[in-house]
Structures are given as C-alpha cells and as structure tokens.
Amino acid sequence: MSIRRLPSHLVNRIAAGEVVERPASALKELVENAIDSGAARIAVVLAAGGVERIEVADDGCGMTPDEIALALERHATSKLPDEDIDRVQTLGFRGEALPSIASVARLTIESRPRGSEGWARTVDNGVLERDGPAALPPGTRVVAEALFAHVPARRKFLRSARSEYAACLDVVRRLAMARPDIAFSIEHDGRRVLSVAAAEGRPARVAALTDRALADNSVAIDLERDGHVLGGVAGLPTFHRGVADHQYLFVNGRPVRDRLLIGAIRGAYAEMMPRDRHAVVALFLDVPPSEVDVNVHPAKTEVRFRDPALVRGMIVSGLRRALDAAGHRVAHAPPADIMAMWRPETGPAPSEGWSASGPRDTSLPPAPAPLAEGLRLNDHRPTFFAAPPQARPAPDWTPPPARTDFPLGVARGQVAKTYIVAEAEDGMVLVDQHAAHERLVLERMRAALAGGRVASQSLLIPEVVELDEPACDRLEARVAELADFGLELERFGARAMLVRATPALLGSGDPKGLVNDLADELAAYDEALSLRERLDAIAGTMACHGSVRAGRVLSPAEMNALLREMEATPHSGQCNHGRPTWVKLDIRSVEKLFGR
C-alpha cells in the first residue's frame, strides 16, 4: 500500500476533531479569544444548544481585514509574540480554533478596530464564501452555524439540544468566574439565561454564578507559597453535592479539569464528608508561567506542573487551614421537606384529657405538693410532664445557665436520649450527641498523635478476638500503625488477635467490635488509600467506638460541656462520616410555624 498525502480539507476535519468535540468546545475557544482581545463585555447567543448557531460578540481590540484572513489559517496566532511557549500568558495560543471550526461549520467573522472600518469574512466548511465590508461597532462578532452539518458521522453522536446547552452554559460560567472584570451574558433560543456585570472580585463573581447559599456556607481561601498563590472559596463539609460538577478549578485564569487538583481537594476533605459526596469549591491557583505546562492537550483543559507535590500540598494545607478556622460552622439551612413536617396537623378537639398546658393522664396520681408548688405559671423554669418520682417525693432540679450568647447556646433538655436541645440568642439548636462527640474524640486523637502517639489503657485481662485468617493478616501488617493510636494487638494463632491495650480516649468500650470494624476498613480501603488516609480512616473508626452513644442520658452539665467543646474544636460541624452534628432553627422560622 503506497503512502499519500491527505487532502487539505480532510486534514482540517481530522484536526478539528481534536479541538471541536461538541458545541461547547467551539464556544470555549471563541469566548477565550474574546477574553484575550481585551473585551469588557462578552455576549453569547445560542440556538438549539449551540448546534444550529453560536454567536460571540465582544468590544475588544478588533481585527483588520488582513488579520481576519490570517486568523483563519492553521497555526496563525497573535498570542505568542516572542515564540516562548513555556511562558504562555493568554488563554489561546495554538492557532487552531478558528480554522478548525471553519472546517466543520459555516463561520462568519465580523470585526472592526477602533478608528477603522469593519470587515467580514465567511467560510463554509473550509470554502471561502464572502469577504467584504461590514457595519458593526468596535469589536468582533463571530458566528458559527450548522456545526457538523457536512460531517454526519460526528453530528449523530451529539447529545440532545438540552444537554449541549447545559455544557455550553457550564463553559461560559467557568470562564466568567475566572474573569470577574468582564461582563457576560448568554441568550438561548431567544431567552436571556445569564447576565452578570463586572464584579469587584472573584468571591462576588463566584457567588453570582453558583448556588446563592454558597456565600453563607463557605470559607475564603488565601495562601501564598514559593511564588504560588491560592485563592477562592470552599464550601463547608456539610455543604456538598452528589456529583463533582460544582468544583471549579483555575490555573492562571484558565479553567482546567486536572486530576492532581481534584485529588488534592478530595484529600483535604477526607474524614469530613461522605465518600459518595463531593465538595463545592472554586479555587484559583496563580503560578509562574514557567512552572506549568498548558500545552498538554489541544483543548487546553489539562495542565502539568513542574512541582506537583508543592501544588498538591499547598491546596490541601490551604483548604485545611480555612476549614479549621471555620470551627463548628455547618450548613445550617434545614431542608424544606423537613420543615414541612412541622406544620400543624388537624386532630381531635380538646377533651377532658387535655389541659391548657398540655396532655394530662388522669390515671396518674397528682404530683406531690413540693413539685406542684415549683410549677407555677409565672415561673420561668422549664416544666416537664412525667410520672412523679417513686423513690423520693422532692425533685432534684438544678436551674440551667441563663446565659444564651454562646454560639451553640445553652442546653435545655434532651430528646429521645439522642438529641440535645439548646437555646441560643437567635434560635433553637439541635445537636446529635453521638455525631458531635465522635468528631471531638477524633480531633483529640489527631492532636495526641501529632504530639507523638495516643495514650493507651492496658486491659487487666487481654481480650481474644476471633477473625478469619485474611483479616488477621491485614491487622498484623498494621500493628505498628495501630500502636501509635494506642491500640496494642498481637497475633494469637491463625484466626485470632489478642487485644492488650485500647486507646485511653475511648474509655471502656467494646474492643471486639472495634477490632472487627478496623479489619473491615482495612479490607475495603487498605490498598486504595495512602498511608495518611489510612491513618485517618483508622482514627475515624476508633472515634466512632469511643463516642457517646445514642440512648445515653446526659446531665445538663455534660450537655453544656459538649457544646462548649464543640465551639472550640475545628470541624465539629460534621461527624467523621460527613453528616452534620447540629442544625439551627432561627426564631423567625419558629414563629412561622405558629403563624406569628
């Protein structure tokens, strides 16, 4: 078989497949060109999700007729004046976008530099169709119509118009986040779907383009190290999503989807979020151009760092530091469906068994005199309707603290022996005692481990835990790591482990259950996780066993001590599995429940 040169139109279509995969790919290249032109306003018009029409208009520097013709040639660009591809300062630089789009669509470029006349050039699937003057304001307008109309093999693989529109919207949203100094607008099928004015900074633009609740449930990121600057916002661990499409990553203002950065985010949120949930973040990393290679992929969505360890460590430490500063904060807005359950239900009319102050069981004997005297209507102390004491007639009642200006308030009672009810200045706080204490024990264990190792409590009689042989092998391989956490294990035959000591922080727990859970954790994640992540998983499992269990009655002093420690402990807003430890119902919401 002889070797031959491919015709130019076929070469262009093959090359276009690397750059123009779908309408969103073409739109990304056109908007990036508009940004590089120095535009202050960019307007996007779409039809049928961009398949039938993509129009991008800007008020940038514009192009002369000769520059328009040159821009439609392959590898012609104005973005590399000194030919130094290691120091790219612009979004576009390869010179492939416009000729690639023109080879698979009908492309019209209209442009006018300030102080000059306008010019237009139309290329229909690689064939020049029109070249002449045009009337338009200073700037550039590019229109791509009937994408892949002459390439049916590519067009049939496009998704529905709704899916393509969603991809186009995501592309513009990411570019708009990176450049808050530029105003953006999008119109789809004659309907305005997005309009953002020039913002003062990135946090304001991120808030305008993402979930509005992110502004109240996020922390600011600000870190600088060795010429690398990391900024942006990160959602609280309890403010998460089921998919990772709310993670916006930028390197030198360029939207990217880099596995290194995504892995760093996952590592920073480890043990603070459920494994099947994803953080909401917008991170802006600015590095010296010589320290990053943006020429990895034609679509320019992947980058390669000269020092990846520095970048990963910077992201993890920056996120951790900001989340540590958040303390006990949590995404506090209660779900709407949960709030609907508080609506009053239609019930039977009050009868003899009811009083103005609540239900009364007539089968119970009346309260003793000392208790009845303590429940006057003008007494501000809480009243409890329960069976009278059987052993002592006098109640043992201690007035709760009057101060409610603590962030999590003052404990007023316990519901279902699981949830602490606290009163704060601006509302009512409900705390899951097991989830909250689980986080506190984990943070104590991490602090002790940072100081050397966790203190252990030797068992008077070592306990034998029977397991299958593979589980014993996994535990035996991690004996040294477990000893750092205060858990001393020893192999006891082929199918058993001997527990000689447990972490002192856990108190008198269940060694057998703890060892069984650790064996399961190592079986599921031992090979998939790094050493640091394995240690965090071990600490989380131990903390779960050493925390206050649901169903345990706590005294007011114990409840208030738990609340105060939560206020002073980082990440106490979520348990080790990512669930919230407390929620707040503000006074206005309570008043709405009663129609006030």
C-alpha positions, -999 to +999 in steps of 0.1 A: +000+000+000+015+034-010+018+064+012+000+096+001-008+130+014-043+136+027-062+164+010-062+197+030-100+196+037-097+162+053-066+172+073-086+202+087-115+180+096-093+154+114-076+183+133-109+198+141-118+166+159-091+173+185-104+208+192-141+208+184-157+178+200-192+195+206-207+230+205-193+237+240-158+231+227-163+257+199-179+281+223-150+278+247-125+287+220-145+317+208-150+331+243-113+327+251-104+346+220-128+374+231-112+375+266-077+377+250-088+406+229-092+428+260-130+429+259-150+444+288-183+429+277-190+395+260-224+385+247-232+349+237-262+338+217-271+302+212-297+283+192-306+246+197-279+242+223-253+257+200-257+230+173-275+254+149-259+287+160-232+300+182-226+338+183-200+355+204-197+393+203-172+414+222-160+450+224-123+441+223-095+454+201-109+441+168-090+428+137-081+443+103-091+425+070-056+410+067-057+398+103-091+382+098-078+362+068-046+352+087-066+341+117-084+315+096-051+299+086-038+270+107-013+278+134-016+315+130-019+334+163-013+367+179-008+351+214+029+342+212+047+374+202+081+361+214+076+324+205+082+314+241+057+285+245+069+279+281+056+313+292+020+314+278+002+344+292-031+341+273-059+315+271-055+308+234-021+303+218-022+273+194-038+290+164-061+260+157-095+271+170-109+293+142-097+272+112-109+240+129-144+255+135-145+268+099-138+233+086-168+218+102-193+247+102-203+279+085-181+305+102-186+343+099-161+367+114-170+404+116-145+427+132-137+464+134-107+480+152-114+514+168-109+542+143-111+518+113-138+503+090-155+470+097-148+439+077-165+404+074-153+371+061-174+339+058-160+304+054-185+275+048-169+242+058-135+252+045-147+271+014-145+309+013-180+323+007-178+360+014-152+386+020-162+423+022-170+453+044-194+452+073-211+476+096-207+469+133-195+487+165-158+484+175-150+448+185-156+414+170-186+392+163-181+355+154-210+333+143-207+295+138-238+279+122-248+243+114-220+227+133-211+193+118-238+196+091-214+181+065-200+156+089-230+134+098-208+108+115-199+134+141-233+151+143-252+119+152-230+115+182-240+148+197-264+147+226-298+164+229-301+201+225-308+204+262-276+185+271-255+206+247-269+238+261-260+227+296-224+221+285-222+255+268-236+272+299-210+255+321-182+266+298-192+302+300-199+301+337-163+288+343-147+314+321-168+342+337-156+331+372-120+334+361-126+370+348-148+390+372-137+422+355-156+413+323-194+414+320-210+382+304-244+375+291-260+344+274-291+341+254-305+307+243-334+304+218-344+340+224-343+338+262-318+355+284-304+328+307-274+345+323-263+381+328-235+391+352-220+426+354-183+432+361-177+424+398-153+437+423-135+404+428-137+366+424-157+358+455-185+381+444-185+366+409-185+330+422-215+338+444-233+353+414-227+322+392-232+294+417-256+284+444-265+315+463-264+296+496-226+291+490-220+326+502-233+317+537-219+282+538-183+287+526-148+298+538-123+320+520-090+306+508-059+327+508-024+312+508+009+321+492+040+298+489+071+300+468+056+323+442+024+302+440-008+320+451-040+301+460-074+319+464-111+313+461-139+299+482-146+264+496-179+251+508-183+238+543-180+200+545-218+197+552-225+218+520-218+191+494-232+177+462-238+142+447-215+149+417-183+168+413-196+193+387-196+221+413-158+221+416-144+250+396-106+249+392-085+276+376-048+278+369-036+313+358-071+322+350-076+291+328-104+266+336-090+232+340-100+196+349-069+183+365-067+150+383-040+163+406-061+192+418-092+171+422-073+145+442-059+173+465-095+185+471-106+150+480-077+146+504-084+180+521-120+170+528-111+134+539-130+123+570-152+153+568-175+143+540-193+111+530-174+091+504-201+094+478-204+132+481-183+160+466-172+194+479-183+227+463-152+248+457-139+275+434-101+275+436-078+300+417-042+290+415-017+315+401+017+301+394+047+315+374+041+305+337+074+287+336+062+263+364+032+250+345+028+234+310-006+243+294+003+226+261-006+191+272-039+187+253-054+206+223-084+215+243-062+231+269-082+217+298-053+197+313-021+211+327+012+197+341+031+212+370+068+213+374+065+206+411+032+187+416+040+178+452+042+215+461+009+223+444-010+194+460+004+202+494-005+238+490-041+230+481-045+205+509-030+228+536-049+259+523-082+241+524-075+225+558-064+258+573-095+276+561-118+247+572-100+247+606-108+284+610-145+276+603-146+258+637-181+244+644-198+261+614-222+239+595-246+243+566-275+254+588-304+257+565-329+229+573-343+211+543-377+223+531-392+188+533-382+185+570-396+219+578-429+208+562-432+181+588-436+208+615-468+220+600-497+216+625-520+187+618-557+185+622-565+165+653-594+158+676-609+187+696-596+191+731-614+169+756-613+161+793-579+145+790-563+178+778-554+210+797-543+244+785-507+235+793-506+200+776-518+165+779-528+151+812-530+114+821-559+111+846-547+077+855-516+091+873-518+103+909-515+141+914-480+155+918-466+158+953-470+192+969-434+203+967-433+196+929-467+212+923-455+244+941-425+246+919-446+246+887-464+280+890-475+296+858-453+327+864-422+306+870-397+308+841-381+274+848-389+246+823-418+223+832-417+185+825-449+164+823-438+130+835-447+104+861-439+116+896-408+102+913-414+069+930-385+069+955-382+105+967-410+130+966-387+160+963-373+167+928-336+171+923-337+201+900-308+224+891-316+257+872-299+257+838-275+285+830-292+317+820-266+329+795-275+320+759-250+341+740-228+311+732-226+302+695-244+269+702-264+282+731-272+265+764-286+230+768-323+230+779-330+193+775-326+160+757-349+144+731-351+106+726-319+103+746-301+112+714-306+149+706-296+179+728-320+208+726-301+241+732-313+277+733-293+303+716-299+341+713-312+338+678-329+305+678-330+268+688-301+244+682-305+206+679-273+186+684-268+149+676-248+139+707-232+108+691-221+125+659-208+156+678-188+136+703-175+113+676-158+143+659-145+156+693-128+123+700-113+121+665-098+156+669-084+148+703-069+116+689-053+136+660-039+161+684-024+133+706-010+116+675+007+149+664+024+150+697+038+115+694+013+088+700-021+083+716-020+072+752-032+036+758-050+018+786-038-017+793-065-043+798-064-063+830-073-094+811-064-093+774-093-100+751-092-125+723-110-115+691-116-143+666-115-133+629-108-151+596-072-155+586-070-128+559-084-103+584-058-113+610-031-109+583-042-074+575-043-063+611-009-079+618+006-059+590-006-027+606+003-035+642+029-007+644+004+019+630-023+008+653+000+010+683+005+047+676-032+051+682-030+033+715-044+000+702-020-028+710-027-060+691-008-093+690-014-123+667-030-152+687-029-182+664-041-184+628-075-169+633-075-147+663-060-114+676-051-106+712-061-070+724-037-060+751-045-023+753-070+002+739-068+040+734-073+057+767-095+083+750-121+057+742-127+047+778-142+013+785-155+005+750-160-027+730-126-040+719-141-068+699-163-045+679-135-021+674-111-047+660-138-062+637-146-027+622-109-020+617-104-053+599-133-044+576-119-009+570-085-023+560-101-048+537-121-021+519-095+007+516-061-006+526-046-007+491-067+022+477-057+048+502-024+065+511-008+060+545-022+093+557-057+085+545-054+050+561-044+066+594-074+090+592-097+061+585-084+042+615-088+072+637-123+077+625-133+042+632-118+043+667-135+076+674-169+062+665-164+034+691-153+059+718-180+084+714-212+090+735-238+066+721-274+075+712-297+064+740-274+076+768-290+101+792-267+132+798-268+156+826-272+193+819-235+198+829-224+171+804-246+185+776-232+220+781-196+207+783-202+190+750-215+222+734-186+243+747-160+218+734-177+218+700-174+256+698-136+253+704-130+223+681-123+225+644-146+206+620-171+199+648-199+209+625-198+175+609-191+140+621-163+117+608-187+104+581-196+139+568-231+142+584-240+174+602-237+174+640-261+203+647-288+223+630-303+256+640-339+268+637-340+305+639-366+325+658-383+337+626-388+301+614-402+291+648-426+320+646-438+310+612-446+275+625-471+291+648-484+317+623-470+347+642 
